[in-house]
């Protein structure tokens, strides 16, 4: 009991401090955030700001966005739109920025934007791991309901899907290799936690723990 109480307090304090952390995404003016975590998203920043921000909770997030670079043609300003990209990523207490291709001209953009090569990079300039897919709607694209489209996408268990309450995910039969990988990851996490809390314990607690282990 002497060990459990300090551990419980430490975990509560850690969770409390983590509650104030979040993930901020810097959004350039040629990127539209269409949805985040299955909902309409509020983008912070002035109307004429060259870059705005979106704040998301720590952990796994899902964002739908579209890239629309602009080009000058005579006296006109024209844009080229990418497909709606749906992406899932895991980040904690981080500031992320879109890294997007810069096309020389309108023709290059039109030929390459369908295979958009983009990244989310952290404050150190490192790209974070993402799962991505295209959110495709057949037929007319006017008046799309992205929140509803994302809901349908998540229910079908797409590559970048996140869990939905009440949704039935397609059954996936794990391979033997996947099962082994999951087991190794779980064992590794448990071992790391044991080492951490063992080092935090005093001499008497360590002795009681060794005695307990030896009896198992």
N, C-alpha and C positions, 0 to 999 in steps of 0.2 A: 504493500500500500504506500510505503514511503516513496517508492520509485514512481508509482502511477500518478500520484498527485502532481509532482513537479513536471512530469512529462505532459500531463493534461494542460497545466498552466502554460507551459512553453508553447504547445501547439496552438492554444487559444490566442496567445499573444502574437504568434507568427501569422495566424489567419487574420487577426485584427489589423496588423500592419499591412498585409497584402491587400486588404479590402480597398485601400486608398490608391493602389497602383492601377494603371490602365495602359492601353495601347493607343498611340496616336499615329494616324496616317496623314502625311502631307500630300495633298491632292492638287496637282497643277490645274490650271484653268481649262486645259483641253481634255480633261478626264471628267466624266460624269459618274458619280456613285449612284447606282440605280436602286440598290437595296443592300442591307447589311443584316445578317442573322435573321433573314426572313421577314424583315420589316423595312418600312421607309426610313431613310436615315437623315439626320440633321447634319448639315455641313456648316462648320463655323468659318467666318471670314467675311469681309466686305464684298459687295457686289462686284467691285472693280479690282479686287485682290488678284494678283497673279498666282497665288497659291492659297489654298484653304486647308482645313483640317477636319478629320473625322475621328472621334474618340470612341473606342470600343473596349469592352471588358478584357481582362487578362484571360488567357487560355485559347481555346479553339474558336476561331471566328470564320464567318463566311461572308464574302463581299461580292457583289455583282457590279461591274463597271464597264464603261465604254470609252475608248480612246478616239478622239476626233481632232486630229491635227489640222491646222489652217494653212492655206497657201494663197498668195496673191496672183490673180490673173487679170492683168490690166488694171482697171479701176475696181474690180470686184475682189471679194475675199471669199474663197470657197473652202469647204472642209470635206474630209473623207472620214467615214465612220468605220470603226472596227465592228465585229460582231459583239454582242453582249458576252462578256467573259465572267464566268462564275468561278470563284476560287475559295479554297479553304486553307487556313494556315494556323499555326500555333505560336503564340508570342506572349511574353509577359513583361510588363513594365518597360515597354520599348517605344521608340519613335521610328516609324518606318516611312520610306519614301518610294514612290513609283519611279522605276527606271524604264524609260520607253524609248523606242527607236526614233531617230530624227531622220526624216526622209529629205532627199535633196529637192524634190519637186513633187507636183501633184501626180505625175505619171508613175513615179516610183512608189508613192504611197498607195495608189490604186492597185498596183501589182503585188505589193507585199503585205498590206495590212490585214488580209484575211488569215495570214499565218503570223499573227502578232508575237513578236519576241520581246517579252517584258519581264521585269523582276520587281520584287519588293526588297529593298535593301535597308539594313539597320544603320545606326549612327556611325558604325565603324566601316560602312561601305560593303558589308558582306550580305550576299543574297540569302534570304531565309527560305526554307523549304516550303513549297506550296503544291497543292493539288489543284488542277485547273481543268475547265471544260468550257464549252460554248453553250449558252442558253439560247436555243434556237426555237423560233416560232414560225411555222409554215404560213405562207400567204401574206396578207397585208400586215405591215409593222406599225400602223398608226394606233395610238391609244393602248399600248401594251400595259398589262397589269403585272408588273415584275414580282410583286409580293405573291400573287397567286401562282405565277410560273415557277418561282422558287419553291413554293410549297409542294407543287406537283413534282418538281425535280427531286426534292429531298425524299418524297415518298417512294419514288422509284429507285432510290439508292444509287444515284449517279456518282461519278468519280470524285466530285467535290462536294458531295452531300454531307449534311450534318444531321444528327438525330432529331427526330420530330416526335413530340408526345403523341402517342396513340397510333403512330405509323407502324406498319408491318413491313420490315425490311426484307428484301429478297434473301432467301436462304443461300448461304455460301458454304460449301463443304471445304473445310480447311485442309490443306495438304499437310503431309507429315512434316515437311520443312517448316511450314508456317507455325504449326503447333509447337515445334521445338523452339522456334524463335520467340514465340510468346512466353513459353515457359522460362527460357533463359532470361528474358527481360524482367519478368516478375521476380525471379530468384535474385537477380542483380539488384533490383530496387529494394527488396526486403533486406538483403545483406548490407547495402549502404546505410539503411536506416538503423540496423542493429549496431553497426560500427559507430555511427554518429552518436547514438544515445549511450552506448557503452563508454565512449570517451568522455561524455559529459558527466557520468556518474562518479560518486565518490568511492573511496577504497572499500568501504563496508558494502555498498550496493553491488560493486563489481564481484565481491566475494560471494554474496548471496546468489547473484546471477550464475556464477560458475557452478555453485553447488546445485542450483536448480537444473542446469543443463546436464550435469553429470548424472543426475537421477533419471533423466529421460531415456 
